Amino acid sequence: MATRKTTAKKKAPAKDNGSAYEKLVGRYAEAVELLRKERFEEAKAVLEELLGRSADEPELADRARTWIRACERKLAPAPAEPQTLDEQYLLGVKAANDGRLDEALVLFDAALRSAPGDAATLYARASVRALQGNSESAVADLRQAIAIEPKLRFQAGNDPDFEHIRDDAAFIDFIEPTTTGA
């Protein structure tokens, strides 16, 4: 009987993927630490280098791209101060909607310096003052706004922004005036 000669296939040497991956993760950790320290330019450079070396690690590459975009936003020049009435008004409305009421007032005040008789801005400032519970100032702004644009009286009467002052006598007397002798 003839013995059959078997040939064993040679295995290719195993790649040391573990240590390469560990190095990538280590660089990622360095980048995160730089981000924590608000050293965005340095973090971005490390993340871009990491992105170039992480083709075989899509999750790591995706995280690096996300943090690179965050660095780019932080490094971008600050937006210019709003100049026009519309810019100030829209940013004021956004600030108010985000709950940044003091910032909204600053923007509405600036808008009213350039256009003192703007009914929409007076109304918006009144709503912010009402949200802050400042009934007297809110009603004063509403008086001016409604004198310019009478249909705002109905809007104010139904606007949830005025809930905080809805039971205040000055608000009631102005929004729902009663005739004498009735």
C-alpha positions in Angstrom: 0.0 0.0 0.0 1.3 3.3 -1.0 1.2 6.0 1.5 -0.4 9.0 0.4 1.6 12.1 0.9 -0.4 14.9 2.3 0.6 18.4 2.0 -0.4 20.9 4.6 -1.3 24.3 3.4 0.9 26.9 4.8 -0.9 29.6 6.6 -0.1 33.2 5.9 1.5 34.9 8.8 -1.2 36.6 10.9 -1.4 40.3 10.8 -1.0 42.1 14.1 -4.3 43.9 13.7 -4.7 44.1 17.5 -1.8 46.4 18.1 -2.6 48.5 15.0 -6.2 49.0 16.2 -4.9 49.8 19.7 -2.7 52.5 18.3 -5.6 54.0 16.4 -7.8 54.0 19.5 -4.9 55.6 21.4 -4.7 58.4 18.9 -8.4 58.8 19.1 -8.2 59.1 22.9 -5.5 61.8 22.4 -7.8 63.7 20.1 -10.7 63.5 22.5 -8.5 64.8 25.3 -7.5 67.7 23.1 -11.2 68.4 22.4 -11.9 68.3 26.1 -9.1 71.0 26.6 -10.7 73.0 23.7 -7.5 72.7 21.6 -9.5 72.3 18.4 -6.8 72.9 15.8 -4.6 70.2 17.3 -7.5 67.8 17.8 -8.5 68.3 14.2 -5.0 67.5 13.0 -4.9 64.3 15.0 -8.4 63.3 13.8 -7.5 63.9 10.2 -4.4 61.8 10.5 -6.5 59.1 12.2 -9.1 59.3 9.4 -6.4 58.6 6.9 -5.2 55.5 8.8 -8.6 54.0 9.7 -9.8 52.7 6.3 -10.3 49.3 7.9 -12.2 50.7 10.9 -15.3 52.3 9.5 -16.8 53.1 13.0 -13.6 54.8 14.1 -13.4 56.7 10.8 -17.1 57.8 11.2 -16.4 59.1 14.7 -13.3 61.0 13.5 -15.3 62.7 10.7 -18.0 63.7 13.2 -15.4 65.3 15.6 -13.6 66.9 12.6 -16.9 68.7 11.7 -17.3 69.7 15.3 -13.8 71.2 15.3 -14.5 73.1 12.1 -17.6 74.6 13.7 -15.6 75.7 16.7 -12.8 77.1 14.6 -15.2 79.0 12.2 -15.3 82.8 12.7 -18.1 84.0 15.0 -21.1 85.2 13.0 -21.3 88.9 12.6 -23.6 90.8 15.0 -27.0 91.2 13.5 -27.3 94.5 11.7 -30.7 94.9 10.2 -34.1 95.0 12.0 -35.0 91.7 10.4 -31.8 90.0 11.6 -32.3 91.4 15.2 -35.9 90.4 15.2 -35.4 86.9 13.9 -32.5 86.2 16.3 -34.5 87.6 19.1 -37.4 85.3 18.3 -35.0 82.3 18.1 -33.4 83.3 21.5 -36.9 83.6 23.1 -38.0 80.3 21.7 -34.8 78.7 23.0 -35.5 80.1 26.5 -32.7 82.7 26.4 -35.0 85.5 27.4 -32.4 88.1 28.5 -30.6 87.6 25.1 -33.9 88.0 23.3 -34.5 91.3 25.1 -31.1 92.7 24.1 -31.9 91.8 20.5 -35.3 93.3 20.6 -34.0 96.5 22.3 -31.4 96.9 19.5 -34.1 96.4 16.8 -36.3 99.0 18.5 -33.4 101.5 18.6 -33.3 101.3 14.8 -37.1 101.1 14.3 -38.9 102.4 17.4 -42.3 102.0 15.9 -42.1 98.4 14.8 -45.2 96.7 16.1 -44.0 93.2 15.6 -40.8 93.8 17.6 -42.8 95.7 20.4 -45.1 92.7 20.6 -42.3 90.2 20.7 -40.6 92.2 23.4 -43.9 92.3 25.3 -44.2 88.5 25.1 -40.6 88.0 26.4 -41.3 90.4 29.3 -44.5 88.5 30.0 -42.6 85.2 30.1 -40.3 86.8 32.7 -43.3 87.9 34.7 -42.8 91.6 34.1 -46.4 92.6 33.7 -45.9 96.4 33.8 -43.3 96.4 31.0 -45.2 93.8 29.0 -48.4 95.8 29.0 -46.5 99.0 28.2 -45.0 97.4 25.1 -48.4 95.9 24.2 -50.0 99.3 24.4 -47.5 100.7 21.9 -47.7 97.7 19.6 -51.5 97.6 19.5 -51.7 101.4 19.0 -49.7 100.8 15.8 -51.4 97.5 14.8 -54.8 97.0 16.5 -55.3 93.4 15.4 -52.5 92.4 17.9 -55.0 92.9 20.8 -56.8 89.7 19.8 -53.5 87.9 19.2 -52.2 88.9 22.7 -55.5 87.7 24.3 -54.9 84.2 22.9 -51.1 84.0 23.0 -49.7 81.5 25.5 -46.7 83.7 26.1 -48.9 86.0 28.2 -50.1 83.2 30.5 -47.8 84.4 33.3 -49.6 87.8 33.4 -53.0 86.9 32.1 -54.6 87.4 35.6 -52.8 90.7 36.2 -55.3 93.6 36.4 -53.3 95.8 34.0 -53.2 93.1 31.4 -57.0 92.3 31.8 -57.9 96.0 31.7 -55.9 96.6 28.5 -56.8 93.4 26.6 -60.4 93.1 27.7 -61.5 96.6 28.5 -65.0 97.0 30.0 -67.3 99.8 29.2 -68.3 101.9 32.2 -71.8 101.5 33.5 -72.2 98.1 31.9 
